[in-house]
């Protein structure tokens, strides 16, 4: 396993004994980890290249865990978070979960509950990273389409046949057929249905009846 695909558990807790206990637990299940005493220490550290998750204490000096969660969201950092707290309450839990936390564990928690939450968080991150990579590849392909090919693709995914597309664009059916072939080849789609799914992933606007 390379460093780019090795899962890493990031721990932020100002209680050194708690950090050490979690580190010992992670060692027993063979998980790589990095730990920090404060959010500031964490923010000054480069995130791992591979899948990761964050085990985050809610109450921390200077910046709370919820504040750090908000800061990461604002920065566009998509890392699954497992909150831990010795003073958890319902409003705090609701706020954390609404903001995308995977789990909220109240100290003292069972070792297995933490491991289960970490495994779920890492699984989520692997899936998120896979989807992001796939979308990035599709965006690269879409960027290679000419302006006219993008128009043709937009009309194709709306369900128009070549004759209708030619009429809409004011060009010949033969020309549209050539453009369709280029769209399918460049987007690496094997069927119109697959092209439609690609368009959904790229969140491309669809043609409405008013546009026709």
N, C-alpha and C positions, 0 to 999 in steps of 0.2 A: 504494500500500500504506500503510495506517495504522499507527500505533505499536502498535495492539492486535493486529496480525497479522504484524508484521515479526519474523522470527527473530533472536534475539540469542545469541551465543556468549559465555559468561562464562568468563574465564580466571583461575585462581589459581595463581601460581608466584612464589616469592620471588627467582628469578633474573631480573633485569631484562632481560638479553640474550635469555633464552628467551622472555620475554613479548613483547618487541619482534619477535622472529623470527616468532612465531605471529601477531602482529598484522599483520605485512607479508603473511604467507601468506593470512590471511583477507581482507585488502583485495583481493588478486589475484582472489579468487573472489566478491567483492561481498557478503561477509557482515558484518553489523553485529556489533560486539563491545564488551565492557567488561572491563577487566582489573584485578586486585587482587594486591597483594604478599602478603597474609596472609588467613587465614580470617576473622579479626576484622574486617578491612576489608570483606570480602564480606558478613558477617552484619549489618553496620551499614548496608547498602545495600538499597534497595527492589528486589525482583525485577521484571523486565520484565513488562508485561501480556501480551505475545505469546509465541509458542513460544520455548523456550530450551533450552540444554544447558550443562553445566559441564565444562570441561577443567581437571582438578584434579591438581596435583602431589601425590604420596603423602607425601613427606618435606618438612614445613614447620615453621618455628619455632613453638613454643607449642602448636599443635594440628595433628595429622597429618591428611592427607587422609582416611584411614579414619575418624578421630574425627569429622571434619566430616560425612562420609557418614552416620554413625550419628546425629549430632545432627539432620541434615535429616530422616532417616527418622522419628525420634522426634517431630519437630515436624509431621509429616504433609506435608512439602514434597516433591512428586513432580517431581523434575527429573532427567533422564537424565545420568549422569556418565561421562566418559571419563577414566580415570586415566592419568597419565604418570609415569614414574619412571626415574631413572638407576641405581637399585639394586633393580629388581624381582626378587622371588623367588616361587617357586611358592605357598607358603602365603599370602603377601600377595595374590597374584593371585586365588587361590581365594576368599579372604575377601571381596575386593572384588566379584567376579562373583556370589557367592552373595547378596550384599546388593543386587544389581540393577544393577551397573555395566554399561554398554554395551560397553566395551572397556578393555583395559589395555595401553598401549603403552610399551615400554622405549626410553629415549633411547640413541643417536640413532635416531629413527624416520623413515620416509619421509614426505614432505609429503603424498603422496596417501593414505597410510594414515590420517593424521589427518583429512584432508578427508572421506574415506569414512566414518570413524567419526562425525564431526560430522553429516554428512548423514543417517546412519541414526538418530542420537540425536534430531535435530530432527524427523525423520519420526515417530519413536516418540512424541515429546511432542505433536505435532499430533494424533495418533490418541488419545492419553490425554486430552487436553483436549476433544476432540470427544465422547468417551464420557462424560466427567464432565459436560459441558453437557447431553447427552441425558438422563443419569440425573437431573440436577437438575430438568429439565423434567418428567420422569415423576413425580418425587417431589412436585412442585407439583400435578400433576393428581391424584395419589393423595390428597393432603392435602385436596382438595375433596370427596372421597367422604364420605358419612355413615357412621356405624358399621355400620348395617345393609347399606349398599351394599358396604362392605368385606367383610362376611360373605358376601354373595352372590357377590362377585368371587372370594373364596377357594374357594367351592364350585364356581363355574363352571370355574375353571382345573383343578379336580380331575377334571373330566369329567362332572359331574352335569348332568342335564337339569332344566328348570324344575320338573317334578313332584317330582323327588327333593329339590330344594332346598327346595320348599315344605314337604315332609314333615319335613325336617331342622330347619327353622326354625319349624315350627308355624304357618305362614301360608298364604294362598291362592296358587294358581298364578298368578292374575291379578296379584296384588301382586308376586310374584317376577318376572313378565314386565316389569312397569314398572321394577323395580329393575335388571334386566338391561340394559334400554334406557338407563337413566341411567348405569350403569357404562360401557357401550360408548361413550356420548357424551362423558362426562367424561374418560375415558382416551384418547379419540380412536383407538379400535381399530376396525378394519374387519371383523374376524372373531374368533371365539373363539381361533383359533390365534395371531393377533397379540396378543391379550390375554394368552395364555400366555407369549409371548416377553417381553412387558412385565413380567409377574410375575417372570420369571427375572432380568431386569435389576435389578428392585427387591429381589430375594432374598426374596420373600414365602414364608412357610411353606406347604407343601402339605397337603392333607387326606389322612390315611392311612385305611386300612380300619378301624382301631381308633377313629377319630374319628367314623365314620359311625353 
